[in-house]
Structure formats: structure tokens, C-alpha cells
Amino acid sequence: MPNKFKQLAKKYTLIKKGWSPQQNLFYGFSTYILLGFILLCLPIFQKESASLLDHLFIATSAVSTTGLVTISIFDTYNVFGQFIIMILIQLGGIGYLTFTTFMLLSTTRKMTFWHKKILSTEFTLPKTIRINDFIKSVILFTLIMELIGAVLFFIAFKGKGMPIVEAIWSSIFHSISTFCTAGFSLFNNSFMDYADDHFINFIISMLAICGSMGFIVITDFGLWIKQKSHKLSFTTKIVLWGFLILLTSGTLFFYFFEPSISQLSGSSRFLASFFQTMTAMTTVGFNTVDFGIFTQAMMLICIFLMYIGASPSGTAGGIKITTLTAVFAILKSQLKGSKNITFLGRIIPYERLYIATSAFIFYTIIILIGTFLITITNHLKFENILFEVASALGTVGISTGITGDINSFGKLVIIILMFIGRLGVLTFGLAIWSRTKNEKAAEAIKEDIAV
């Protein structure tokens, strides 16, 4: 039997090496979801039974670090089931092969070409950062931040009178869920009961922003501190400025134009405005205000923030600030009649522009298709469906409260959207439609087109 397992393992390894990096990521995350789904279906991990579709929904939401749920996590799963969900969140948050590669580097200090190829596909890095340094910073920073978060959450929960054992478990679970911007909570109403708790709001915001800022920014800052000669990359500068501008703008919009928030007084009004903007941008998915009562105008602002997300190679979803920057640079340069595409006086390489525009277009198409499919099969408000689709594809997890009301077909659509959002729209497209080595590209005839 051991020999047969070894032979099967070798065959499987050979098959994986024959796949493209995108296909490896596709099947890797699919495997995480499948294993999680099987485990969650076992009665020993449940408090009460749920449908197979609900278990699949939860497993996909956890791996994709989305946070949308069709059933109560606390009421459905026991501590061991919640632990499985937490592990799925952690695996989805740090990325496929990241932990195994870190262990490889810690023991042999060598990374195989296969590992490097897949990781370079999953994490698009600037040339100034080496993949080895990046992987180490991902694991170490994740562990440090989640430990800090757990300690702070414990202090906060214990101060609220929560029993010690419950406070320890809740602190660990919510720290991992927050840093990985997963939005899973053991509280059925998320953090609405803590809307005025400045300390808990601070903990969530700190962890979510650090996670969504992206490991590129963290690695870049780490190298900048260690090596005085190291300069912050153009990517880091764009992410920091873009995040600050969008976070400030969103906070002001919620502060002045959302009635359910503007009726609050003093610091509570600002805190609620900041938190809902932060949760949409970082895609952490927690909320302290009911999104179901928001006006259509503010729902549109929230959809835009979820659509953009935060930084590449981080735990957040969306098209990313860098993609928005590249698309804006193309528009600006076109309007100015410039031959080169520039931003802040820097020329952006054409290959990055092609990737950005492709991601922008494909992402928008998927949102339109997902909204159409759910709208045509469910009798729910259009704006709520669009909000749900944007939240699923952006791996955000906030909802207007319709997740459980969507029919089985609609839930399958949401499951697919969450998976695509975690994988990345271009990675998903390339995994499905990329040519094999034996396929030859057809010769194209050059033609003009009126635009």
C-alpha cells in the first residue's frame, strides 16, 4: 500500500507540473474548498444540520475570505467546526503554497522552479522585491499581526464581561478573520453591538488595513528599514496615496450623505462613517451599521469602494488601487494626447497596462453577468442584488441581508463569484481558456477599426 501511494503521489506531481501556474492555483484553491466542504458536512463538527449547498457556500466563503453566509456560523457549527472554518480562512488569506514554501525556505533555503512560477503568478511583485524575501515577510507579518490582534481582542472581550475560555477562542478566531479580511464572525449580527466601542473599532481597523495594504507594501517597508539604500517602490507609493484618498473621500460621503449615520452625534457619527468605508475598501466585511437601510446613493458609493478594493498581493479583493491607477493614467494620457502612459511623472510599462485594462474589463463583465443571472431568477431589489454580487466578487462579505433569501441557483452563482474573486479574474480566465503547449495560435490578419 505505501508503494502505491508513492506511485500515485509521483503521478499527481507530474500532472501538476504539466499544468500552467493559473491552473495550479485554480485546482489548489478548489482542493481547499472541497476538503473544507467534506469536513463541514460531518455531523461531529455541527451543532445542527444544514444543507449540502450551505456547507459548500461556507467553505467557499472561508477560502475566498469573503464572509458572506447563508447560515449562522455560531449556531450551526461547534467549536471544532469553527476551527475548520478558521483554518480555511487562514489558508485562503496567506495564499496557495505560501506556508509550504516558507517551510521549504526555512529548512533547505531553496525554492523549486515550480514553486517560484506559481507564487510569481499569484503574487504580482515589482522587480525591486525578491520572491524569497516576500514569502518570509508574508508568514512572519501575518503571525505577528494575528498574535497582536488576538491579545487586543481578548482584552476588549474580557473587559465586556465575556467568560475567559469564550474570550480566548473569540479573540483568536476574530483576529485571523479580521487580518485575512474574511469577515466571518461568531456574532450573528457582526459587530453591530460594538458600534460605539472605540477600542474594538480600532482593533478591527488596524488589522484589516494592515492585511489589505498588501504584503508588497509591508515587504517594501521592511527592506526600507533594513537597508537605507532601498527606495520605496512606485507600487507602494500608489497604494498608500490611493488608499488614503479613497478612505478619506468615502468617510466624508458617509458622514454627510447617509441619513442613518448623519443622525448619530459626536464621535459616533465619524466612527460609523470611517468604519463602513474601511470595511468596504479593505473588504474585511464586518459592519457596525445595517447596510440594508442605506440609501441607493450611498449603496452606489459602497459598491464602488468594494469594486476597487485595496492593494495587490494582499488579503483584500476588488480590482485593486493599482489597476484603477493604470486605467486612469491611460485616460489622462489619451486626453492630453501623450504618446507615453504616465502617472506622477513615471512611465507605466505597456505589459502592466494590458493586464490592468484586461482585469478592469473582465471584472466588470463578470459583475454584469452575475447580476443578470441572479436578477432573472430571484424577485429581489436590483440594487440589493448588485450590492451582493459586488460583495461576492470583491470578497468583501457585507450584505443588505438577502444572502439567505437567494434561491439555490443564485447561491451557486455567488459561490462561483467568490471563488473567482479569490483566484483573481485574469487567473481564472487563463486557467479556463489558456492554450496548451501543443496548441498553435492562429495567424491573424491585421485590420483597422473605427473607434
ZIHU-V417401 format. One record per helix or strand of 3 or more residues. SS is the DSSP state (alpha for helix, beta for strand). FROM is the first residue (numbers start at 1). TO is the last residue. If there is no record, write none. Layout:
ss->SS from->FROM to->TO
ss->SS from->FROM to->TO
//
This chain:
ss->alpha from->2 to->18
ss->alpha from->21 to->41
ss->alpha from->43 to->45
ss->alpha from->52 to->63
ss->alpha from->73 to->76
ss->alpha from->79 to->94
ss->alpha from->98 to->107
ss->alpha from->113 to->122
ss->alpha from->131 to->159
ss->alpha from->164 to->179
ss->alpha from->192 to->194
ss->alpha from->198 to->212
ss->alpha from->215 to->226
ss->alpha from->234 to->257
ss->alpha from->259 to->262
ss->alpha from->267 to->281
ss->alpha from->291 to->293
ss->alpha from->296 to->308
ss->alpha from->321 to->336
ss->alpha from->350 to->377
ss->alpha from->382 to->393
ss->alpha from->403 to->405
ss->alpha from->408 to->423
ss->alpha from->425 to->433
//
